Amino acid sequence: MEQQKDPDVSFIIKLNEKDDAKPSWEAVALASHDVKTLWAQWPRIAIKDGLLKRRFEAANGLSSYWQVVIPTSLCNEFVSFAHGGMTGGHLGRRLTSAAIQSRAYWPSWRTDRNRFLRQCVPCARYHRA
């Protein structure tokens, strides 16, 4: 399982398995930025179906759903999948964001999405040609 191999995600999993209550700041103070970001969202973090997940809450407060927390090793692959869509359509920024948010979360997803879109050769060719 890739989540267990990721040092940041597995750190949060271990804390969650130890106790449902939010750990003290001292427990994460020396950890990475990603660990601290997930720790700050502790009330929205849970282990469901054997995976670490985060509850996404829509800005309007009318809907919420669970997103899988993606380990660093799978982020690029996931953005590529979300950007290509089911038809390989090279979705734009808004649709790529929606595809990512409907399924997954990781602290740097926006930065990773932006980097991927800048490096997408077919999109660059289309927009600059």
C-alpha positions as CSV (number, residue, x, y, z in Angstrom):
1,M,0.0,0.0,0.0
2,E,1.5,3.3,-1.2
3,Q,0.2,5.3,1.8
4,Q,2.2,3.2,4.2
5,K,5.4,3.8,2.2
6,D,5.0,7.6,2.2
7,P,6.7,9.0,5.3
8,D,4.2,11.9,5.8
9,V,1.0,9.9,5.2
10,S,2.1,7.0,7.2
11,F,3.1,9.4,10.1
12,I,-0.5,10.7,10.1
13,I,-2.0,7.2,9.9
14,K,0.0,6.1,12.9
15,L,-1.1,9.1,14.9
16,N,-4.7,8.4,13.9
17,E,-4.5,4.8,14.8
18,K,-3.1,5.6,18.2
19,D,-5.9,8.0,19.1
20,D,-8.8,9.7,17.4
21,A,-8.1,12.9,19.4
22,K,-6.0,15.5,17.8
23,P,-2.3,15.0,18.8
24,S,-0.5,17.8,20.5
25,W,1.6,20.3,18.5
26,E,4.7,18.7,20.1
27,A,3.9,15.4,18.3
28,V,4.2,17.1,14.9
29,A,6.4,20.1,15.5
30,L,9.5,18.5,14.0
31,A,7.6,16.9,11.1
32,S,7.3,18.1,7.5
33,H,5.1,20.8,6.2
34,D,2.7,18.2,4.7
35,V,2.3,16.5,8.1
36,K,1.5,19.8,9.7
37,T,-1.0,20.6,7.0
38,L,-2.8,17.3,7.6
39,W,-2.6,17.7,11.3
40,A,-4.3,21.1,11.1
41,Q,-7.2,19.4,9.4
42,W,-7.4,16.7,12.0
43,P,-11.2,16.8,12.5
44,R,-11.6,16.1,8.8
45,I,-9.1,13.2,8.7
46,A,-10.1,9.6,9.2
47,I,-9.2,6.0,8.1
48,K,-12.0,4.6,6.0
49,D,-11.9,1.3,4.1
50,G,-8.2,1.0,5.2
51,L,-7.2,4.3,3.6
52,L,-6.4,7.7,5.0
53,K,-9.1,10.0,3.8
54,R,-10.0,13.7,4.2
55,R,-13.6,15.0,4.3
56,F,-14.1,17.7,1.6
57,E,-16.8,20.2,2.5
58,A,-18.2,22.4,-0.3
59,A,-18.0,26.1,0.3
60,N,-21.8,26.4,0.3
61,G,-21.9,23.8,3.1
62,L,-24.5,21.7,1.3
63,S,-22.3,18.8,0.4
64,S,-19.3,16.8,1.7
65,Y,-17.5,13.7,0.6
66,W,-14.4,11.7,1.4
67,Q,-11.2,12.2,-0.6
68,V,-8.3,9.7,-0.6
69,V,-5.1,11.2,0.7
70,I,-2.6,10.6,-2.1
71,P,1.0,9.8,-1.3
72,T,3.8,11.9,-2.9
73,S,4.8,9.0,-5.2
74,L,1.4,9.0,-6.9
75,C,0.7,12.7,-7.2
76,N,2.0,13.3,-10.8
77,E,0.3,10.2,-12.0
78,F,-3.0,11.3,-10.4
79,V,-2.8,14.8,-11.9
80,S,-2.1,13.2,-15.3
81,F,-5.1,11.0,-14.9
82,A,-7.3,13.9,-13.8
83,H,-6.1,16.2,-16.6
84,G,-6.6,13.6,-19.3
85,G,-10.0,12.7,-18.2
86,M,-11.7,9.5,-19.4
87,T,-11.2,10.6,-23.0
88,G,-7.7,12.0,-22.9
89,G,-9.2,15.4,-23.4
90,H,-6.5,17.5,-21.7
91,L,-9.0,19.3,-19.4
92,G,-8.2,22.9,-18.5
93,R,-7.3,24.2,-15.0
94,R,-10.9,24.4,-13.7
95,L,-11.9,20.9,-14.9
96,T,-8.6,19.3,-13.8
97,S,-9.1,20.9,-10.4
98,A,-12.7,19.6,-10.1
99,A,-11.5,16.1,-11.2
100,I,-8.8,16.1,-8.5
101,Q,-11.0,17.5,-5.8
102,S,-13.8,15.0,-6.4
103,R,-11.5,12.1,-5.7
104,A,-8.3,13.0,-3.8
105,Y,-6.4,15.4,-1.6
106,W,-2.7,16.1,-0.8
107,P,-1.4,19.3,0.7
108,S,0.4,20.5,-2.5
109,W,-2.2,19.5,-5.0
110,R,-2.6,23.1,-6.5
111,T,1.1,23.5,-6.9
112,D,1.4,20.1,-8.5
113,R,-1.5,20.8,-10.8
114,N,-0.1,24.1,-11.9
115,R,3.4,22.6,-12.6
116,F,1.8,19.7,-14.6
117,L,-0.3,22.0,-16.7
118,R,2.7,24.2,-17.5
119,Q,4.6,21.1,-18.6
120,C,1.8,19.5,-20.7
121,V,3.2,19.5,-24.2
122,P,-0.1,19.0,-26.1
123,C,-1.8,21.8,-24.1
124,A,1.2,24.2,-24.7
125,R,1.2,23.4,-28.4
126,Y,-2.6,24.1,-28.6
127,H,-2.5,27.3,-26.6
128,R,0.6,28.7,-28.2
129,A,0.2,27.6,-31.8
